[in-house]
Amino acid sequence: MRRSLLVFVILLLCSDADVAAQYLSVRHLNRENLLPTQAINDVYVDSSSVMWLGSNLGLYRFDGHNYDYIELFSKSDNAYLHQIKRLTADKGG
């Protein structure tokens, strides 16, 4: 039994079978690479892989290269909104 297992392991290690692996790219976002604030309250990634960041300084859109500040204005309060606590998508995505 042990000999059969040893032969199987050796054949497995020596085989020409291609093994597929999934590689993930990880990028740390911080002030050095232009993250606008360290206090992020919520993150949402939409269907286009755009990352939306809600912070105490407002809403930011990150496309993988650049940050865009999204200015939000409340008509009912007649003021700009800066405190973004939670992000979610609407029915349109």
CYANA upper distance limits for C-alpha pairs under 8 A (distance plus 0.5 A):
  1 MET  CA      5 LEU  CA      6.82
  2 ARG  CA      6 LEU  CA      6.60
  3 ARG  CA      7 VAL  CA      6.64
  4 SER  CA      8 PHE  CA      6.62
  5 LEU  CA      9 VAL  CA      6.70
  6 LEU  CA     10 ILE  CA      6.68
  7 VAL  CA     11 LEU  CA      6.60
  8 PHE  CA     12 LEU  CA      6.55
  9 VAL  CA     13 LEU  CA      6.65
 10 ILE  CA     14 CYS  CA      6.65
 11 LEU  CA     15 SER  CA      6.39
 29 LEU  CA     33 ASN  CA      6.80
 29 LEU  CA     34 LEU  CA      8.16
 29 LEU  CA     35 LEU  CA      6.47
 30 ASN  CA     34 LEU  CA      6.96
 30 ASN  CA     35 LEU  CA      5.44
 30 ASN  CA     37 THR  CA      8.36
 30 ASN  CA     38 GLN  CA      7.40
 31 ARG  CA     35 LEU  CA      5.23
 31 ARG  CA     36 PRO  CA      7.06
 31 ARG  CA     37 THR  CA      7.45
 31 ARG  CA     38 GLN  CA      7.78
 34 LEU  CA     67 TYR  CA      8.32
 35 LEU  CA     67 TYR  CA      8.14
 36 PRO  CA     67 TYR  CA      8.49
 37 THR  CA     55 SER  CA      7.97
 37 THR  CA     57 LEU  CA      7.94
 39 ALA  CA     55 SER  CA      6.48
 39 ALA  CA     56 ASN  CA      7.24
 40 ILE  CA     53 LEU  CA      7.03
 40 ILE  CA     54 GLY  CA      6.42
 40 ILE  CA     55 SER  CA      5.05
 40 ILE  CA     56 ASN  CA      7.77
 41 ASN  CA     53 LEU  CA      8.09
 41 ASN  CA     54 GLY  CA      6.03
 41 ASN  CA     55 SER  CA      5.60
 41 ASN  CA     56 ASN  CA      7.85
 41 ASN  CA     84 ILE  CA      7.46
 41 ASN  CA     85 LYS  CA      5.91
 41 ASN  CA     86 ARG  CA      7.37
 42 ASP  CA     53 LEU  CA      6.51
 42 ASP  CA     54 GLY  CA      5.60
 42 ASP  CA     55 SER  CA      7.55
 42 ASP  CA     84 ILE  CA      8.33
 42 ASP  CA     85 LYS  CA      6.90
 42 ASP  CA     86 ARG  CA      5.99
 42 ASP  CA     87 LEU  CA      6.68
 43 VAL  CA     51 MET  CA      7.34
 43 VAL  CA     52 TRP  CA      6.15
 43 VAL  CA     53 LEU  CA      5.30
 43 VAL  CA     54 GLY  CA      6.83
 43 VAL  CA     87 LEU  CA      7.29
 44 TYR  CA     51 MET  CA      6.24
 44 TYR  CA     52 TRP  CA      5.55
 44 TYR  CA     53 LEU  CA      7.19
 44 TYR  CA     87 LEU  CA      6.70
 44 TYR  CA     88 THR  CA      7.30
 45 VAL  CA     49 SER  CA      6.16
 45 VAL  CA     50 VAL  CA      6.00
 45 VAL  CA     51 MET  CA      4.93
 45 VAL  CA     52 TRP  CA      6.63
 46 ASP  CA     50 VAL  CA      6.02
 46 ASP  CA     51 MET  CA      7.14
 46 ASP  CA     52 TRP  CA      8.29
 46 ASP  CA     89 ALA  CA      8.19
 46 ASP  CA     93 GLY  CA      7.54
 47 SER  CA     93 GLY  CA      7.70
 49 SER  CA     63 ASP  CA      7.90
 50 VAL  CA     61 ARG  CA      7.46
 50 VAL  CA     62 PHE  CA      6.45
 50 VAL  CA     63 ASP  CA      5.41
 50 VAL  CA     64 GLY  CA      7.75
 51 MET  CA     61 ARG  CA      6.42
 51 MET  CA     62 PHE  CA      5.52
 51 MET  CA     63 ASP  CA      6.86
 51 MET  CA     64 GLY  CA      8.28
 52 TRP  CA     59 LEU  CA      7.65
 52 TRP  CA     60 TYR  CA      6.26
 52 TRP  CA     61 ARG  CA      5.18
 52 TRP  CA     62 PHE  CA      6.72
 52 TRP  CA     87 LEU  CA      8.38
 53 LEU  CA     59 LEU  CA      6.29
 53 LEU  CA     60 TYR  CA      5.54
 53 LEU  CA     61 ARG  CA      6.85
 53 LEU  CA     62 PHE  CA      8.16
 54 GLY  CA     58 GLY  CA      6.59
 54 GLY  CA     59 LEU  CA      5.30
 54 GLY  CA     60 TYR  CA      7.04
 54 GLY  CA     83 GLN  CA      8.24
 54 GLY  CA     84 ILE  CA      5.32
 54 GLY  CA     85 LYS  CA      6.80
 54 GLY  CA     86 ARG  CA      7.24
 54 GLY  CA     87 LEU  CA      7.23
 55 SER  CA     59 LEU  CA      6.78
 55 SER  CA     82 HIS  CA      8.06
 55 SER  CA     83 GLN  CA      6.68
 55 SER  CA     84 ILE  CA      5.70
 55 SER  CA     85 LYS  CA      7.27
 56 ASN  CA     82 HIS  CA      6.40
 56 ASN  CA     83 GLN  CA      4.86
 56 ASN  CA     84 ILE  CA      6.47
 56 ASN  CA     85 LYS  CA      8.16
 57 LEU  CA     82 HIS  CA      5.58
 57 LEU  CA     83 GLN  CA      6.70
 57 LEU  CA     84 ILE  CA      8.22
 58 GLY  CA     69 TYR  CA      8.02
 58 GLY  CA     70 ILE  CA      7.89
 58 GLY  CA     71 GLU  CA      7.98
 58 GLY  CA     72 LEU  CA      8.35
 58 GLY  CA     81 LEU  CA      7.26
 58 GLY  CA     82 HIS  CA      4.53
 58 GLY  CA     83 GLN  CA      6.16
 58 GLY  CA     84 ILE  CA      6.26
 59 LEU  CA     69 TYR  CA      6.60
 59 LEU  CA     70 ILE  CA      5.89
 59 LEU  CA     71 GLU  CA      7.70
 59 LEU  CA     72 LEU  CA      8.29
 59 LEU  CA     82 HIS  CA      7.84
 59 LEU  CA     84 ILE  CA      7.06
 60 TYR  CA     67 TYR  CA      6.85
 60 TYR  CA     68 ASP  CA      6.02
 60 TYR  CA     69 TYR  CA      5.12
 60 TYR  CA     70 ILE  CA      6.21
 61 ARG  CA     67 TYR  CA      6.03
 61 ARG  CA     68 ASP  CA      5.56
 61 ARG  CA     69 TYR  CA      6.98
 61 ARG  CA     70 ILE  CA      7.57
 62 PHE  CA     66 ASN  CA      6.17
 62 PHE  CA     67 TYR  CA      5.09
 62 PHE  CA     68 ASP  CA      7.03
 63 ASP  CA     67 TYR  CA      7.47
 71 GLU  CA     80 TYR  CA      7.87
 71 GLU  CA     81 LEU  CA      8.21
 72 LEU  CA     80 TYR  CA      6.24
 72 LEU  CA     81 LEU  CA      5.92
 72 LEU  CA     82 HIS  CA      8.07
 73 PHE  CA     78 ASN  CA      7.68
 73 PHE  CA     79 ALA  CA      6.30
 73 PHE  CA     80 TYR  CA      4.81
 73 PHE  CA     81 LEU  CA      6.26
 74 SER  CA     78 ASN  CA      6.04
 74 SER  CA     79 ALA  CA      5.97
 74 SER  CA     80 TYR  CA      6.52
 74 SER  CA     81 LEU  CA      7.11
 75 LYS  CA     79 ALA  CA      7.54
 89 ALA  CA     93 GLY  CA      5.80
